[in-house]
Amino acid sequence: MKTTIRPEEQATRSGDQHITAPTLLASVLKYLLFDGSLNKFEAARKLGDWSLHSTISNLANNYGVPIKRIPEKLPHTRQSVVRYSITESARNHAGHVLAKLSRRKKTAA
């Protein structure tokens, strides 16, 4: 079954700069805050984020959200990926960023 992703939730490219829609940033941050951790395959399947590393970088560098990164080995493959999560000490700040992104999302709609 193919999942349809709304255009405003897709990550887009403009030249060499990666731009992530506020709805995608908010979706990833909300998932990390309330549902736990993500790796790139889970993010693609559950949230439609096909470049989670860029979204995480955006949250960390542009919004100051500390993200915990843990390498993990996937079963039945030689590939390792990174599992991202929010530390307990960063949850309050992440909640404020989520509120800011949610306001920005509403004004963009």
DOFI-214814 format. One record per residue: x, y, z of N, C-alpha, C, O, CB in turn; residue in three letters. Coordinates in steps of 0.05 Angstrom, whole numbers, m for minus. Atoms other than C-alpha are relative to their C-alpha. Glycine has a CB too. Layout:
// DOFI-214814
> X,Y,Z,X,Y,Z,X,Y,Z,X,Y,Z,X,Y,Z,Ala
...
//
This chain:
// DOFI-214814
> 17,m24,0,0,0,0,18,25,0,35,28,17,m19,0,24,Met
> m16,m25,2,29,67,m21,m12,22,17,m36,27,17,2,9,m29,Lys
> 9,m22,m17,25,124,29,3,26,m15,24,32,m27,17,0,26,Thr
> m1,m26,13,8,192,2,10,21,21,0,22,43,m28,8,m11,Thr
> m11,m20,m18,48,249,32,m8,28,m11,m4,34,m35,31,m2,2,Ile
> 8,m26,8,20,319,30,25,17,m8,46,14,5,m16,15,23,Arg
> m23,m16,9,65,368,m7,13,17,21,37,20,22,m8,18,m23,Pro
> m11,m17,m21,73,413,53,16,m15,21,30,m3,37,m22,16,14,Glu
> m16,16,m19,103,355,92,25,m11,m12,41,m23,2,m17,m23,11,Glu
> m23,11,13,155,336,41,24,19,4,21,43,6,m5,m4,m30,Gln
> m25,m16,0,227,358,47,6,7,m29,2,m10,m47,24,m16,13,Ala
> m6,m8,27,248,397,m14,28,10,m2,41,15,18,m20,22,m9,Thr
> m27,m11,4,313,420,m45,m2,25,m16,m16,27,m36,18,m21,m15,Arg
> m2,m25,14,329,490,m67,29,6,m3,42,15,16,m15,24,15,Ser
> m29,m3,4,398,494,m97,14,m21,17,7,m45,16,10,28,8,Gly
> m15,19,m17,446,463,m47,m11,0,28,m1,m15,45,29,7,0,Asp
> 11,m3,m27,404,482,14,m24,m19,3,m42,m19,m13,m8,29,6,Gln
> 22,18,m6,358,430,45,m20,15,16,m14,26,38,10,m25,14,His
> 21,m15,m14,292,461,66,m21,m21,9,m31,m37,m7,m13,22,m18,Ile
> 20,18,m10,245,422,111,m24,15,9,m22,35,24,12,m17,24,Thr
> 25,m14,m7,173,443,117,m5,m1,30,2,m21,43,m24,m13,m15,Ala
> 5,m1,m29,150,464,187,m17,m24,9,m15,m33,32,m13,26,8,Pro
> 17,23,m8,98,408,187,17,m25,4,11,m41,22,m22,m5,m21,Thr
> m17,24,m3,152,355,177,17,3,25,20,m16,40,18,m3,m25,Leu
> m16,m4,m25,197,385,231,m17,m5,25,m9,m18,43,11,29,1,Leu
> 18,3,m22,137,388,278,m7,m30,4,m9,m39,26,m25,17,m3,Ala
> 8,29,m1,117,316,261,22,m17,12,17,m34,29,m7,m10,m28,Ser
> m23,15,m11,187,289,275,4,6,29,8,m12,46,25,6,m16,Val
> m4,m8,m28,195,329,339,m22,m11,18,m17,m20,40,1,31,2,Leu
> 22,11,m16,126,309,364,3,m30,4,m1,m40,26,m27,6,m14,Lys
> m4,29,m3,141,236,350,22,m6,21,19,m23,38,8,m13,m27,Tyr
> m22,5,m18,208,240,387,m9,7,29,0,m7,48,24,17,m8,Leu
> 9,m8,m26,174,275,446,m20,m20,13,m18,m26,36,m12,28,m1,Leu
> 22,15,m11,113,231,454,0,m30,m6,m12,m46,8,m25,11,m10,Phe
> 0,28,7,127,165,419,27,m14,3,28,m39,1,m9,m3,m28,Asp
> m26,13,m5,201,152,431,21,8,m20,25,31,m26,m4,m29,m1,Gly
> m23,m5,18,258,145,382,m6,m9,m28,m25,m24,m33,25,m15,11,Ser
> 3,6,28,266,138,307,27,m6,m13,47,6,m6,m14,23,m15,Leu
> m23,2,18,315,112,256,m11,8,m28,m35,13,m30,12,m29,m1,Asn
> 8,m11,26,313,132,182,m22,m17,m13,m39,m5,m27,23,2,m18,Lys
> 21,16,13,270,73,160,m27,3,14,m48,4,0,9,m30,1,Phe
> 25,m5,m14,218,84,214,m11,27,m7,m36,30,m10,4,m2,31,Glu
> 9,m27,7,215,158,198,m12,1,m28,m32,14,m32,24,20,1,Ala
> 11,1,27,203,143,124,m27,m13,1,m46,m4,m12,19,m14,m19,Ala
> 25,15,0,149,92,139,m22,14,16,m45,15,7,6,m28,12,Arg
> 21,m11,m18,113,127,196,m7,30,m5,m29,38,m1,9,m3,29,Lys
> 3,m29,2,123,201,180,4,11,m28,m2,35,m33,18,14,19,Leu
> m5,m9,27,142,205,107,25,17,m2,28,32,m21,m23,16,m10,Gly
> m25,m16,1,210,236,124,21,m18,m13,31,m37,0,8,9,29,Asp
> m20,16,15,259,209,72,28,9,4,46,m3,m7,m7,0,m29,Trp
> m28,m9,m6,319,248,98,0,8,30,4,32,36,9,23,m19,Ser
> 2,m6,m29,313,243,174,25,14,10,24,31,27,m4,m26,15,Leu
> m24,m12,m9,386,261,183,0,31,m4,11,45,12,25,m12,m14,His
> 2,m29,5,372,330,152,m20,13,19,m15,35,28,m7,5,m29,Ser
> 20,m10,m18,310,340,194,12,3,28,8,23,42,m25,m17,1,Thr
> m13,0,m26,349,322,257,21,23,2,22,37,22,14,m27,6,Ile
> m20,m22,1,406,369,237,m14,27,2,m4,45,16,16,m2,m26,Ser
> 15,m25,m1,355,425,226,m10,5,29,m6,28,39,m24,m1,m19,Asn
> 10,m4,m27,324,414,295,23,6,19,20,23,37,m14,m26,9,Leu
> m22,m4,m18,392,411,329,14,27,m6,19,42,13,21,m22,m3,Ala
> m16,m23,6,427,468,292,m16,26,m1,m6,47,7,14,m4,m26,Asn
> 16,m24,4,371,517,277,m19,6,24,m27,28,29,m17,m2,m25,Asn
> 19,m3,m23,326,505,339,13,m7,26,0,m4,47,m24,m17,m5,Tyr
> m14,6,m24,378,483,390,m11,m24,16,m7,m25,40,m1,24,18,Gly
> 10,24,m13,344,417,406,22,m21,2,31,m31,m19,m26,m12,m14,Val
> m21,21,m3,396,368,435,m12,m27,m8,m32,m35,4,11,0,28,Pro
> 10,26,10,386,302,399,21,m22,7,44,m19,1,m5,0,m30,Ile
> m18,22,m6,415,237,425,1,m18,m24,m19,m25,m37,m12,m16,25,Lys
> m5,17,23,446,193,371,13,m26,9,34,m25,21,17,15,m21,Arg
> m11,26,m7,457,119,381,1,m18,m25,m19,m23,m37,m18,m14,22,Ile
> m1,18,23,484,74,326,m13,m27,6,m11,m36,29,30,m4,m9,Pro
> 12,26,m4,445,10,317,3,m18,m25,4,m8,m47,m30,3,7,Glu
> m2,19,22,453,m52,275,m27,m12,m5,m41,m20,13,21,m23,7,Lys
> 26,11,7,392,m74,237,2,m30,m3,21,m41,m13,m11,13,m26,Leu
> 0,29,3,373,m148,240,m1,m8,m30,m13,6,m46,m23,m12,15,Pro
> 0,11,27,385,m188,177,12,17,m22,6,15,m45,m29,m7,m8,His
> m14,m17,19,429,m136,145,27,9,12,30,9,36,m17,25,m8,Thr
> m26,m11,m10,500,m109,150,m1,30,5,18,41,15,22,m7,m20,Arg
> 2,m29,m2,476,m38,149,m6,9,28,m22,m3,42,m22,10,m19,Gln
> 7,m12,m26,478,3,212,m12,28,m5,m6,41,m25,26,3,18,Ser
> 13,m26,2,436,65,223,2,14,27,13,3,46,m30,m4,m8,Val
> m1,m16,m24,429,119,275,m29,1,11,m48,7,m4,12,28,m4,Val
> 26,m3,m13,371,119,325,1,27,15,19,32,31,m6,m24,20,Arg
> 1,m27,m12,351,190,346,m21,1,22,m42,m11,19,m6,21,m22,Tyr
> 19,m4,m21,317,209,410,6,27,14,27,39,10,1,m23,21,Ser
> m3,m25,m16,307,269,457,8,m9,28,m5,m26,40,m26,17,0,Ile
> m8,6,m28,343,267,524,m20,12,19,m34,31,12,29,11,5,Thr
> 19,m9,m20,303,277,587,5,30,6,m14,45,10,2,m16,26,Glu
> m6,m28,m7,340,342,601,m8,20,m22,m10,44,m16,30,3,6,Ser
> 7,m18,22,320,370,533,m30,0,m6,m38,15,m24,15,m9,m25,Ala
> 29,2,6,246,353,535,m15,26,3,m32,32,m13,m12,m21,19,Arg
> 14,m25,m4,224,420,562,6,19,m23,m13,31,m34,9,13,27,Asn
> m7,m17,23,262,459,508,m13,m10,m25,m23,6,m41,31,1,m3,His
> 12,11,24,237,411,454,m30,6,0,m41,10,m22,5,m31,0,Ala
> 28,m7,m1,166,423,478,m6,29,m9,m26,34,m22,m11,m5,28,Gly
> 3,m28,9,175,498,469,4,3,m30,m10,19,m43,20,18,16,His
> m5,m1,29,204,488,400,m24,m12,m15,m32,m1,m36,25,m16,m7,Val
> 23,12,13,145,443,382,m23,20,m1,m37,23,m21,m9,m26,14,Leu
> 22,m21,m1,96,498,404,6,21,m21,m12,30,m35,m2,12,28,Ala
> m7,m20,20,134,548,361,m4,m10,m28,m15,5,m45,30,8,4,Lys
> 5,12,26,133,502,301,m29,m3,m7,m38,1,m29,14,m27,m3,Leu
> 29,3,4,59,489,310,m13,27,m7,m31,28,m24,m13,m12,25,Ser
> 10,m27,7,45,564,310,8,8,m28,m8,19,m43,10,20,20,Arg
> m11,m6,27,88,572,248,m15,m15,m21,m21,m5,m43,30,m5,m2,Arg
> 14,18,18,52,514,215,m28,12,m6,m38,11,m29,m3,m28,11,Lys
> 27,m11,3,m16,547,227,0,25,m17,m19,29,m33,m13,5,27,Lys
> m1,m24,15,5,613,198,7,m5,m29,0,11,m47,20,20,12,Thr
> m7,7,27,33,579,136,m23,m12,m15,m23,m12,m40,24,m19,m1,Ala
> 23,14,13,m33,543,122,m19,20,m11,m39,11,m23,m14,m18,20,Ala
//
